[in-house]
Amino acid sequence: MQQKTIYTLAIIGCFLFSTSCVRANKDTESEENPPTSNQKIQAAILIDVSNSMDGLIDQAKAQLWNMVNTMGKAKCNGATPKIEIALYEYGRTTNNEKAGFVKQLMPFTTDLDSLSEILFSLKTDGGDEYCGQVIYTSLNKLAWDNTPGNYKVIFIAGNEDFLQGNLHYKKACALAKQKGVIVNTIYCGDRMQGISEHWNVNDECGGGSYTNINQNEKIVEIPTPYDDQIITLNEKLNDTYIAYGVSGNSKQNSQKNIDGKNIALDKSVAVKRATVKSNKALYKNESWDVVDKFENDKEIISKINKSTLTDSLRNKSDAELQKIVIQKKKERDDIQKQITSLNTSRDKFIVTEKSKVKNQNNKATLETEIEKIIRKQAKEFKMVIE
């Protein structure tokens, strides 16, 4: 009897583990409201901002959208996990020395515009780079979700000895294992030099990976016939947002400004950002956009302080405003579908063009390495990346 009970419990345990990605109720699923999972991907990016790291910061600006796009393709039982990203800098002399020159720039967030804005504001400044300290601080200060099945990961990039500082990296790695967080190290420089400077921590830090990049390498992007169309559609997409609240207007202006900064960086970066914006599971602005807020709160129309709306909408009745919001939502849905379709064609075009070039020398960058790592590690959490 006791043996049967143990056997039964084992079966139940296996069943619960195999279904750790909980899918949304099928009755609520639709193309307009894609299913989401109770599972999360939480990623903390730790960037060395000491002198000589300008190239790394430029790569980080560009890689954000590719990283989010890659995570956004993850599915668990057909549902999309919630994605949260945090950002830390280390190695800046003006930061608190007692804190190891480490500073949190953004806690876990889904506000991708604010995250991009911070990346564009980063400047380098010489200092001591305490890798163990920044890992330990991010593990202690961030709200890591302990729900089983979450993919929790740290990416730390830099180019000085990993042993700097008073807090040894092994203490940070022990905490990472305790919290179930994978730490991946990315050395900016020669691979063997990175090993000699102790960046290959691998299994010591929760089974993470070690890789190296040239932080000054520029990604060679392949222009496609779809780029300009996607960028034009992105501009139309912005016109479907209706700002409300105290910060609504500034947030909407910021959205457009960040578009401009990304396209100035590279057209391909702007396209990747537009693709993220076309994914409802990744890009939501309920805190300042009436259209996004209306999806989950049909009463928002009657709650809005209309004085915070644009002049053309302030004197509208609730019924008139609701009609406009519904129309804007339809326009947005259509534009997002067009962008998604064009991006699928764009991806196929790039694959075809790359196949024509023999002996490609695909140089490692922050973007390429983070994508490889995510694709490999997500499988361990029963996530399939298309």
Helices and strands as residue ranges (DSSP letters): H 2-18, G 26-28, E 36-48, H 54-72, E 74-75, E 80-90, G 97-99, E 102-109, H 112-121, H 131-141, E 151-158, H 169-179, E 182-188, H 191-196, G 202-205, E 210-213, H 227-238, H 248-265, H 267-277, H 290-296, H 300-303, G 306-308, H 318-355, H 366-378, G 379-381, E 384-385
